[in-house]
Amino acid sequence: MTDRRTELRRRTLLNGRLAAYPLTTRDCLVRDLTPHGARLRCRTTGVGDDVTLQIPALGGFRKDARIVWRRLEDCGLRFLETKRASPPRPIRRPVPDDGY
């Protein structure tokens, strides 16, 4: 079996929470963590593919992710890139014409 990983995994044992729209949440155990994904131990029955992972022990860590594989009680997540919002542009209001 070939290992297709492109990054080293950081083995962890952290409590996390998996949230999916609209109101589905699951407690989970984060087993491995990389900058681009994670391996979790949790039941994902009834959870869609698009989720948010929260890890309170990492100072409010919160990432949007997609479940890319599931096996028994384990699943793999790929973190989604979050585009930085551009700064808001000022609103230009028309100057009132006073008839002058």
Summary of the structure (lengths in Angstrom):
residues: 100
radius of gyration: 20.5
end to end distance: 81.5
largest distance: 81.5
contacts: 201
relative contact order: 0.20
helix: 3%
strand: 50%
